[in-house]
Amino acid sequence: MKLEELIQKLDAANPWTVERVEKVLGSKLIETSSTKTFVIHETGQLLFEEGLSIKEVHLRLRVATNEMIRLIVDLSDEASCFALDRITNSYPSVKVSPLGGPRGRSLDEETHYWAERPWGHISFGFKERRPKCLSSIIFIPKGKE
């Protein structure tokens, strides 16, 4: 699976459940932690076409309703470099997040670009350590910003 296909399939898997995300990824999600408010399910490293190396995927669900709070796809720092141009080809209206860019001095801080979707938005993160290379993809439902 290529980057664009992964994003499109995860986008189409809305509403996100453990089973739907597992089907897209072809991998099991394991419950790793929980609080009274939410539960987190994660995968380990996943490898796809074009050097798309995912360090881990986090699915955060609200305990009371099983509603998705966040779906986070963290790319490995060793992943191929997927530039912002690649994202804007699929999402031409992508813009810098209203949250702005990095506020500290960590090389792991990210600048995020948002693509609006009917259900919320997809955030594309670019770390300071590799500012021209995609480092994360976050699916955020409306009202969960």
C-alpha positions in Angstrom: 0.0 0.0 0.0 1.3 3.5 -0.9 1.0 6.6 1.3 -2.0 8.1 -0.5 -3.8 4.8 -0.5 -3.2 4.4 3.3 -4.6 7.9 4.0 -7.6 7.3 1.7 -8.4 4.0 3.3 -8.2 5.3 6.8 -10.3 8.3 5.8 -12.9 6.0 4.4 -12.9 3.8 7.6 -14.8 6.5 9.5 -16.3 5.9 12.0 -13.1 4.4 13.3 -13.2 1.3 15.4 -10.5 -1.1 16.4 -11.8 -3.6 13.8 -12.0 -1.1 10.9 -8.5 0.3 11.5 -7.1 -3.3 11.8 -8.6 -4.2 8.5 -7.0 -1.2 6.8 -3.6 -1.8 8.3 -3.6 -5.5 8.1 -2.4 -5.6 11.6 -3.7 -6.2 15.1 -4.2 -3.2 17.5 -3.4 -4.0 21.2 -4.9 -2.2 24.1 -1.8 -0.5 25.8 -3.3 1.8 28.3 -6.5 3.3 29.6 -7.9 5.9 32.0 -11.5 6.6 33.2 -11.9 8.7 30.0 -10.2 6.9 27.2 -8.5 3.8 26.0 -5.5 3.6 23.7 -4.9 0.8 21.2 -1.6 0.6 19.3 0.3 -1.4 16.7 4.0 -1.9 16.4 6.1 -1.1 13.3 4.5 -1.6 9.9 6.2 -1.5 6.5 4.5 -0.7 3.2 5.5 0.2 -0.3 7.8 3.1 -1.3 9.7 2.9 2.1 6.5 3.9 4.0 7.7 2.8 7.5 5.2 3.4 10.3 6.7 3.4 13.8 3.3 2.9 15.4 -0.4 3.7 15.1 -2.4 4.9 18.1 -6.2 4.7 18.2 -7.7 6.6 21.1 -11.3 5.8 22.0 -13.6 7.4 24.6 -14.5 4.8 27.2 -18.1 5.8 27.7 -19.2 5.9 24.0 -16.3 4.0 22.2 -16.2 7.2 20.1 -12.8 7.9 18.4 -10.9 10.8 19.8 -7.7 10.5 17.7 -6.1 8.2 15.2 -2.4 8.9 15.1 0.0 7.4 12.5 3.6 8.0 13.5 6.1 7.5 10.6 9.5 6.2 11.4 12.4 8.7 11.2 13.9 6.2 8.7 10.8 6.3 6.5 11.2 7.6 2.9 10.8 11.3 2.7 7.2 12.2 1.7 7.2 16.0 1.0 4.3 18.4 1.5 3.8 18.5 -2.4 2.8 14.9 -2.2 0.1 15.8 0.3 -1.2 18.8 -1.6 -1.6 16.6 -4.7 -4.4 14.7 -2.9 -5.6 17.5 -0.6 -5.1 20.8 -2.6 -6.8 22.9 0.1 -4.3 21.9 2.9 -3.2 24.8 5.1 -1.1 25.4 8.1 -2.9 24.4 11.3 -4.4 27.1 13.4 -2.3 25.7 16.2 0.7 27.0 14.4 4.2 25.5 14.3 6.7 24.5 16.9 6.9 26.5 20.1 10.0 25.1 21.7 13.5 23.9 20.8 12.9 20.2 20.4 13.8 18.6 17.1 10.7 16.3 17.6 8.2 19.3 17.5 6.1 19.4 14.4 4.5 21.9 12.1 1.0 20.7 11.1 -0.9 21.2 7.9 -4.7 20.5 8.0 -7.0 19.1 5.3 -10.6 19.7 6.1 -12.9 16.8 5.8 -16.7 16.5 6.3 -16.1 14.6 9.6 -13.2 16.9 10.9 -9.7 17.1 9.5 -6.5 15.2 8.8 -3.4 16.8 10.2 0.0 16.2 8.5 3.0 16.7 10.8 6.5 17.6 9.8 9.2 17.4 12.5 11.9 20.0 12.9 14.5 17.2 12.6 13.2 16.5 9.0 11.2 19.6 8.1 10.6 18.6 4.5 9.5 15.0 5.3 6.1 13.8 6.6 6.4 12.5 10.2 2.8 11.9 11.3 -0.8 11.8 10.1 -3.5 12.5 12.6 -7.3 12.0 12.0 -9.2 14.4 14.3 -13.0 14.4 14.4 -15.0 17.7 14.7 -15.1 19.0 18.2 -11.9 17.1 19.2 -9.4 19.7 18.2 
